[in-house]
């Protein structure tokens, strides 16, 4: 599990680094608290929001559990083909309808703002909303890869999007110049159709590349898609019910997001897009900084864990589900607490590093939003884990009322903030609303999960408390050290980078030492595969027992208990354990995903891996025709 999470975290790290570059280039092209930036932010947010409804939520809830269960039957591939065919047709139809309704959707998102800004946002939306289909295709292909045990490509694919966008946005600046407060593109009047087409077209082309690049690893994994149109009576009803409840819950959730968007858009309009008042673009940039740790590690871990959770839930192995939940809670907590502390202490310097084109006033407007959102970062991870437990059991109805309540919290606190606070604090108030909603969802969700799978959660709670103590120690030292470098809003890129490196290193070192003193090992367990991969990349040889622990040359790393549904060597899916007298060996009935035939898999656990591989190689050289060829593993 750690190895899979490490592989995905590496991909996510590269995609997020390139994503940061993409965001910085976009800010250079359209600014932050500028009219065009807000219009483009609304237009580009729409396909993201809509894809969360259609793809990221519904398909995530349906695909992995359904595919894992399907592959346990004789006609699993036929079921998957039908599910994919139906999903693609629905995605295409929804995308066409949404594109046609772009003007109405933009008006709902922006409220009664300036007509010129609404018109510009609508023009951008016509180019951006087709992203919905390709976001859905990306999710479909990626989740099938995840269900088949291939986790890396899904996290690496966004790199293609970022590269395309960086090149396209750079071309925009080469042709039309950088954003400036008094430049020709600083008002809506300066935006011509070719400006809009290049900026919006590049954004959509990046998502197209992100989706299509997944076809390569999917084909290499042995998957072959054959469209099937006989949907009636094909067993898709259960998947449809799961999708229906998920869609209903996400619609309610996105109404809350719509309220946040309208308040942010109104804040920019009321202030006349003042540089020190955050609007939609500022909110999107702040959210991108806040969500970075979650995307980098938490989602990578949960994506790998979800397939295992689904397999254990399908097999009614409650003890293993409970162990998965405990592992996820402890690991997420240990990581997100230090991530929250670093983000809060270094909010402004991070903005100066990630978005170097921002002015001091713009950087100051982003920091309160980041701090407000970050107060709920650990809760985001816990809530995401709870969602996946519900999805694994295909119980999306149970999530519905939790998500309805969370949306109500977001809407009520956001509206109250807009009524009670000065305009420059409206978006920060929305950030507080989002954080409070995640805390509510995490507490409610984990209580319901414990009722389902049992366990008192004492170990997980202990890790949370000790991690918070360590985080407070790190913050108490990091904050005054950061202030030694002067006013963070006026730091240049180089000095802000130095602040982040120095203060971040000090805080991380103190946190790790404090965790060790309190005997919390989850962070080290999470980091070990990443450090091992980095060591191999740098050519540093491993030493001692670590070289052989849990690994075999040429084979899969087995540093967690394998179970039903585990995919070995990206080819052999384990089905049922088989009793064996062989010491140090687990025997399984398995399915060869490439040859589509049953095999018997022998999993060596206690040494002798290299000897077994050598013996297998020698045996493979034997060509006596009297000997039968055995296709076991």
Secondary structure, DSSP 8 states (H G I E B T S, - for coil): -HHHHHHHHHHHHHHHHHHHHHHHHHHHHH-SSSHHHHHHHHHHHHHHHHHIIIIIIHHHHHHHHHHHHHTTSTTHHHHHHHHHHHHHHHHHHHHHHHHHTHHHHHHHHH-S--HHHHHHHHHHHHHHTTHHHHHHHHHHHHHHHHHTT--HHHHHTHHHHHHHHHHHHHHHHHHH----TTSTTSSGGG--HHHHHHHHHHHHHHHHHHHHTHHHHHHHTT---------TTSS-HHHHHHHHHHHHHHHHHHHHHHHHHHHHHHHHHHTTS-TTS--HHHHHHHHHHHHHHIIIIIHHHHHHHHHHHHHHHHTT-HHHHHHHHHHHHHHHHHHHHHHHHHHHHTHHHHHHHHTTT--HHHHHHHHHHHHHHHTTHHHHHHHHHHHHHHHHTT--HHHHHHHHHHHHHHHHHHHHHHHHS-GGGHHHHHHHHHHHHHHHHHHHHHHHHHHHH----HHHHHHHHHHHHHHHHHHHHHHHHHHTT--GGG--HHHHHHHHHHHHHHHHHHHHHHHHHTT--HHHHHHHHHHHHHHHHTT----GGGGTTT--TTS----S---TT-EETTTEEEEEEE----TTEEEEEEEETTTTEEEEEEEE-SS-HHHHHHHHHHHHT---TTS------
